[in-house]
Amino acid sequence: MPENFDFVVVGGGSAGAVVASRLSEDPACRVALIEAGERPPEISSLPIAPPAMQLNPATDWMFTADPGKAGLGLNGRRVPVPRGKMLGGSSGINYMVYVRGHPGDFDSWAEGGAAGWSYAEVLPYFRKSEGLAPSEDIVIDAAAHNSAGPLGVSVRDPILPAARQFVEAAVAAGIPKGDYNGRNRGGAAGVVSLTQYTTRDGRRSSTYQAFLAGEPEQRSNLTIITGAQATRVILDRVDGRAIATGVEYRTAAGETSQAHARKEVILSAGAIGSPHLLLLSGIGPRHELDAHGVPCLVDAPHVGKHLQDHLMCPLFYPAPGIGVTMNDLALAMGPDALRAPAGPLPADPADDENLSPELQAMKEEAERRFNEWEATGRGLGASSLADAVVFCSSGVGDPDRHDTEIICFVTGGNDDFQRTIMNLDTARFFDDPAKRIASDAENLLLLANPVLPRSRGEIVLDSADPGVQPAIRMNYYDDPHDMKVMAAAIRRTMNIAAHWPGNRKLGALMVPPFLAEKHGYREGSEPSDAMLEEFATAFLADRVSPDIDLPDRQRRRSAAARVRRRQIAGRGCERHAGRHRRQHQRAVNHDRREGGGDDRH
């Protein structure tokens, strides 16, 4: 039988967990939170463990996308688009890099007509969300931060040498140290810093841990429905207008149920899930809906369009004595990460009594490292290993906005990681993948990442069946400007590598043999623009949240796929708390105008 609530929130992820938590602070307000996944698995708390949750259907929607003019070096020419499927959503499986965005990006929104979204107006919400652990290892603009908020933010402990060296190399290359979440990132030179992670005491601080776990999820006025996939928004016609009155969803048992909203339906199903749900509900371009037999209730041509995503180009460097091996990474995850079929330990721990002395020693070392992290929050497992970052201008765009991000990933992974998680065609990329990216190889991965793309993609229906994924078309490099920025970003990255400090230097950039031969490239020489462009076209990675413009209908708002004109220069769901807190503020104010409770957010 349908249940009635004041608010129905679809998706308990980076946005929805915050919105549901804050709305339910008013005991007079009944809130339903519908989430397709379950509560996060224990492994989610371990910061080094994102790969264990990606490509796992229990925790990842496992979307893939058509990369457009890119991805020639990806298996099947598909780019992975990992989206979290659990309470906490993508904030539970991501690499936890906490980036708010460039202050000028918010101001440009306000200048474009987005009232209330200037940097000065959103900063209080960023501050209110944040619980920053003080650190002498990074530059902090104290006035832009807060140490008492629910969302944990911290620098990893201990700091790995490779991350410190990356910062030193960037400084030597002309990029000063600074607070990339501060009120002023500086000019075109940008800033470099050790990474501010969404972690607390060495553990992931997803929006589930920060805003729902504990007292909030026990509230009598908050109903959390897990294992339930929303299948459509229920629309009624009132005076010729479409009014959202509830949500239909399918339970894990396959039953169909409904949740009705007296006040509002709030879509926070993610940047892929929210437009998909709108299309399934008959809200979207009429001709696309007609093609799949979905009755068009609201002809909204912009739904699913204007998709923005920023891709990364991986630069692999041999880093003997500097890079972290995959063997060490596996040890940090504990014995369970070493079990069959992928690892050398038996699948059943009961069989451990017959281990060889070598495997017994490996198991004990894995137990020691994991137990150290579990007891203290310290150790190799205390971060995702994306431990340092640069934000700067490429030199080919607006110098007052940082269109380039460069991430120092202190491991190069191994063949299995690159082929599965990154979907890289390693046989084409490396002359000898078994040797170049062996599990005991000490490599470093620098990621060149243009963060203000001009190209636009789309999300369209592939079927009227909610169980069938939508078609995601990234359309990378459709605007030629994006390729110019990527080539410049790669050169900035190579310049940092060339300034590596100390006696231990990075080896020569690993260039795919077929590209080296085609362009006459010799190890250590200056690559041509043509080679860099082909390199960027062939090999890429997607690790961020796409952004989509959505129309507003009566009594329905979107808190996940942000309504905006231009993308922010930063990460995706790692920026959740401040902006989605702003969405909540508007929802609560609406509630107050309707005679609801006070704003105690």
N, C-alpha and C positions, 0 to 999 in steps of 0.2 A: 504494500500500500504506500502511495507517495507520502513523503514527510514534508512538513512546512518549516521553513527557516526565514530569518530576515535576510541573510546573505548566503549565497552558494558560491564557493570558490572552487574553480576547476584547476587542479594541479597544485600539488604541495611542494613545489620546488623552490628555486631561488627567490621567486617573488611570492608565490602562494603561501609558503610557510610563514613569511613575515606578515602578510595581509591577514591571514586567518588568526594568527596569534594576537595581533594588535586589535582587530575588531572584537575578538572575544574577551578582551580585557573588560569590556562593559558587560556585567552580568545580565543586563536586560536584553542583550543582543544575542540571538541564536544564530550560530554559524555552522555551515556544513563545509567540510573540506574533502573534495573527491580526488583521490590519487590512484593512478593505475598501478604503481609499485607498492612495495611494503616499507617497513622501517629499514634503515640502512643496516647492512651486515656489519659484523664486528670489524672486518678488515677495512671498512671505510674510514675508521679512525686513524689508521696508519698512513701518514702522509706520503710515504714512498710507494703506495699500493694502487694508484690509479689504473695501471695496466691490468690489474687483477679484476677490475670491475668493468672495463670496456670490453666490448664484444662478448659480454655475458648477458643473455636475454633477460635474466632476472633483475639486472641493474642498469641496463643500457638499452635504449630503443633501437640501437644498431642501424640507424639511418645511414645511407650512402647517397652521394649526390653526383650528378653530371658536372664535371668541372669546366665545361665549355672549351675554351682555347688552351687550357692547361691540362696537366695530368697525363701527359704522354708516357711518362715513366712509372705510372701507377698500375698495379695489377688490375686488369679489366677496365682501366681508365675510369675508376670510381674513387672518389675521395670520401673517406670516412667522416661522418658527422656525429660524433658521440653526444648523446643526450641522456642525462640521468633519469632513471626510472625508479624512483624511491622517494620517500619523504626527504626533502632537501634537494631533490632533483639533480641538476648538473653541478650544484655546489657540493654534492657528495661524491662525484667521480672525477672532478676536474683537477688541474694541477695547482690550484689554490693561489695563483698570483693575484694579489689584491691591488687593483688599479682602478681609480675613480674616473680618470679622464683628464684631459687638458682643460683648465678653466675657460679658455677661449671658446671651446666647443659648446659649453653650456650657454655662454653669452651669445653665441651665434644663433642658438635656438631661440633665445628670448628676442633677439633682434628680428628673427624671422616670424615672430608672432606667437611663440609658445610662452604665454604669460605664466609667470611663476617658476620658470626653469632656468633663470640666470644662475651663474655660479654662486653669487652671494646668497641667493634664495635656497639653493639645494645644499650648501655647505653645512648648515645646522643639522640637516638630517644625516649627512655622512658622519658628522661628529657624534651625534646621538647614538648611532648604531655601533660605533667602533669602541673596542676595548684593546687599545694598543699597549703592548708590553714594552716599556722603555728599553732602549738599547744604545750603547755608546758606539756601536759599529756602523750606524747609518746616520745621515743627516736628517733631522726631523724639524719641520716647521710646526712648532708646538701649537700655535694658534689654530692650525687646521685639523688637529687631532684630539682624541679623547681616550682616556685609559679606563673608563668605567662602563662602557657600553657592552651589550651582550655578544657582539660579534668579535671573536678573538682575532687579533692581528699581531704578528710577531716575526722576528728574524729567526732562522733555524739555529739550533745549538747542538753540536759545535759548528762553527762556520768552516767550510771546507776550503783548503788552499786554492783550488782552482777558481772559486768564486772571488776570493780576494784578488787573485792575480788578474782576473778579467776586469775588475774595477780599476786596478792600477794601469792595465793596458789601455782602457778607455780614456783615463785621465791623460796618459802619455799621448794619446791620439787627439787630444784637444777637447774632450768632453768632461766637464767638471762634475764632481760629486754633488748630489742634491737630493731633495725629497720629491719624487715623482708624483706623490699624492699631496704636495703642498700647494699653497696659494699661487705660487709663481714658479714655473719650471725653468725659467730663464729664456734666453733667446734661441736662435737657430741651433746653437751648439748643443742645447738640451742638457740632460743630466744622466748620470750613471749611479747605480745604487745596488747594494745587496737587496734581495727580494723581500718585500713585505708580503708575508703569507697570511691567509686566513686560517691560522692555527692558534691554539691556546695550550700552553704547557706541552708543546710538542705533538699535539693531536689536532686533527682536522676540526675546524669550526664551521661546519656547514650550516645552512639556515635551519635545518632540523635541530642540530645540537644547540644553536644559538637562540632560537626563537620558539621551538615547540617542545623539546625534550623536557621531562620533569613536570612541573606544575601546570604549564599551559595545556599540555595534551590531556590532562586529567580534569579540565574544567567541564562542569556539567552542561554548559551552554555551547560547547564546541564538540561537534560530532565529526570524527575523522573516519572516513570510509576508504580503506585501502583495498588494493586488488580490484579496483573498479575503473574501467575505462569509459570516459565520457563519449557518447556516440552522437549526441546532437544537443544544441540549445533549443529549448522549447520557446516558440514565439507565438504570441497572440496578437490579433489586430484590434487596435483601439483607436477610433476616430481616424482610420486610414493609416495609422503608424504601426510599425512592428515593435512589439514590446516583449522583451525577454522576461519570462516568468519562471523559468526553471531549467533543469538539465536532466536529460535521459542518460543513463549509464548502464554498462554491462558488468556484472559481477564476475569474479573468478570462476564461479560455478556455471556461468553462461546465462544467468537470469537477467532480465531487463527490469530496471527500477527507475524511479524518478525522485528528484529532490526539487521542491518548489521554493521560490524566493519571493518574499513579500516586498522586498526593497530592491535588491540588485543581484545580478549574476556577474561574477568577476572572473574573466578568463585569464589564467596564468599557467596555461598548459605548455609554455615554452614557445620559442620563436618558430618552431616547426609545428608543434601541436595546436597552438591557438588558431592560426589561419586554416589548418586542416579541419579543425572542428567547425569553424565558421562555414567553410565550403560544404561540409557534410550537412550542415544545418540549413542550407539553401541561401546563404549569405555570400555573395561573390559575383563574378562576371557571369551574366546570364548564359552566354554561349558555351562556357565551360561546364556549367551545371547541367545544361540541357544535354550535352554530349554524354553524360553519365547517368541520365535519367533522374537527376536530383531536382525536385521542384524548386524554382527560383522564388524565394519569398522576399528577398531584398536584392535588387540588382546593384551590386557594389563592385565596380570594375577594378578597384585598387586592392581588394583582398588577395593576398598571396603575391602581390607584385612589390617592386622596389626592394627586393632582397639584397642586403649588403653583407658581405663577409670578407674578412681579411685573412689571406692565406700566408703561410710561412714557407720559406725556401731553406732546406737544411744544408748547412756547410759542415762537412765532416773533416776533422783534423786529427792526425795521430798525436797523442799527448802522453808519451811515456813518463811515468812518475807523477802525472797530473790528473788524468781522467780516471773515473770510477768504473770498474769492470762490472759486467752483468753478474759475474759470480759473487761479487761483494754485495750487489743489490739483492740478489736472491737470499744470501745469508741474513741480511738485515730484516727480511720479511718472515724469518722463522722457519722451522722444519717443515711446516705444511706447504710452503712454497717450493720445497725441494722434492716433493713426493711425485710418484708416477701418476700419469704417464709421461709428464714433461721432465720430471727430475729423476735423480738417481736413487732416492730413498723409496722404500716400498709404499704402495698406495695405502696399505693397512698398517697403522702404527704397531699393531700386535706382532707384526713380523720383524720389528726392529731388533729383537733379541739375537737375530742371526746376522747382524751387520758386520761387515769387515771392519778392521781397525780404522781404515781410512774413512769409511762412511760414518762410523761411530764418532770419529773426531769432527767430521763435518757437521753432523747433527748437533753435537754439543756446542760447537761454535755458533751455529744458528740459534740455538736456545739461549746462549749467553747474550748475543746481540739483541735478540728480540726482547728478552727479559730486562735488559738494560733500558731499552726504550720504554717498555711497559711501566717500569718502576720510576723512571726519572723524566721521560719525555725527551731524552737526549739520545744521540747516536745518528748513524747514517740514515736511519729510517725517519728522521724528524722533518723531512721535506720531500718534495717531489723531484728534487735535484735541478729544478729550473732556478738556480740560486742567485743569479744576478741579472740585471736588466738595464738597457739604455733606452731612453726616449729622446729623439732628436729630429731635426728637419733633414730631409734628403737633399735639399738644395735645388730641387726641380719643382717644388710647390710653394705654398705660402710659408715664408720663413718664420712667421709668428705662430704657426701651428706645427706640432710635431707629428709628421706623417709616417715616421719610421720607429719601429721598436726592434731591438736586438736582444735576444735572450741567450744567456749562457746556460746550456744544459750540460751538466758536468759529467755526463756519460754519453757514449755513442750508441748504447744499446748493443744488441747482437742481431744476428740474422733473423731469428724468429721474431723478435720485437719489431724490427723494421718491416718485415714482410706482412705481419698480422696487424699490429696496432697502427702503424703508419701506412700500411698497404703499399710499400715501396717495392718495385721490381728490382731486388738486390742483384740479380744476375746481370742486369744492364748497368746498374749504377757502379758496381765494384768489379775490378779485374779478378779478384779472388775473394768473394764474400766470406768464405769459410775461414780465411786468414785475417782479412781486413777488419771484420766485425765479429771476431770470435768472442766467446763468452769471457775469455781472460784478456781481451785486448783493451788497452788503456787509450781510449779515444775521447774526444770532446766534440760536442755538437753545438754550433752557433746558428741560431735561427734568425734569418733576416725576414722582417715582417712589416710590410706597408700597412698602416692601420687606418688610412682614410681613403678607401677605394672609391672610384667614381663609377665603376661598372655596377650594373644592377641585374639581379637574377629574379627567379620566381619560384613559387610553390603552387603546383596544380594537382588536381585530383587524378589518380590513376584508376579509381574505382569508387562506387558509391558505398562499398563495404568499409566500415570503420576499421576493420582489421587489416586492410591493405594500406601499406605506407603510401604517402603522396609522392609525386615526382618532384625532386628538388633539383633545380637547375641553377647552378652558381653563376655561370656566365663570366668566369674570371677573364680578365684582360680584354673584355669587350671594348672598354675605353682604353685607347693606346697610352693615355697618361699613366695608368697603373703599371704598365711594363717599364716605363721610364723610372718611376719611383722604385720599383723592385730592383732594377739594375743598379741604381744609386745606393739602395739599401745594402745590396750584396757588397758593393765596393766599400761602404762604410764598415761593414762587418770584417772584411778582409784587412782593412787598415788597422782595426783593433787587434786582430790576430798578429799582424806584423809588429806590433809594439809590445808583445808579450814580455813581461819582466822576468828577471832572474836568469839563472844558468840553464834551467830546463825550458826549452822553447817548444812551441808547437811545430809539428812536422808540416810538410807541404799539403795544401788543400787537396782532398781526394776528388779528382775530376773523372767523371765517367769516361772510360777508354774511347768509346765511339765519338764522344764530343771532342776529346783531345785530338783524336786523329783527324776529324772533319775540319777543325779550326786551326790545326797546326800548333796546338798548345803543348808546351814543354813544362815539366814540373818546375814550379817556382817562378815562371815567367808571368808577365802581365796579361790577363785574359782580355780578349776583344769584347766589345759591346755585343757583337753578334753571338758569341759563345755564351755570354752571361744571359742574354735573352732566351736562348734555346735551353740553357740550363734551368732557368726559372720556369719556362713553359713545361718542361718535362717532369720536374720533381717538386712536389709541394706537399704541405701538410695542413690540415684544418683542425684547429683546436679552440675555436672561439664560437661565440653565439651570433648567428645571423640576426639581422634587424629588419623588421618589416613594418611598413605603414599600414595601419588598419583603421577603418572607419568606426565611429561610435554609433551604436544604436541605442534607443531608449532603454534605460535600466540595464545596460551591459557596458562594462568597461574592460579594458585590457591592461593587465599589469605585467605581462611577460614580454610580448613582442612590442617594444617601446614605440610609441607614436612619435616620430620625429622626422626632421628633414634631412639630417646628415648624421652619419655615424660618429661616435666618440673615439678619440685616439687612445685606445686602451683595450683591455680584455673584454670578455663577455659577461658571464654570470658572476664573475668575481666582483663586479661593481654593484651587486644587487641591492645592498642594504639601503643606501642613501636614496636612490631613485625610487625604489619600490616603497620605501617609507613615505615618500612624497605621494605616491599613488594612494597609500593608505590614508594619509592626511586628508586628501580630497574626499575619499569615501566616508570618513568619519564626519567631516564637515557636512556632507550631504545628509548623513544620518541625523546630525543635530538639527538641520533645517527641517527634517521630517519629524522632529519631536523625539529623537532618540536620546541616548545617553551622552554624557559629557566626554570630551576628548582628553583621555588620560594617557595618551600615547607618549 
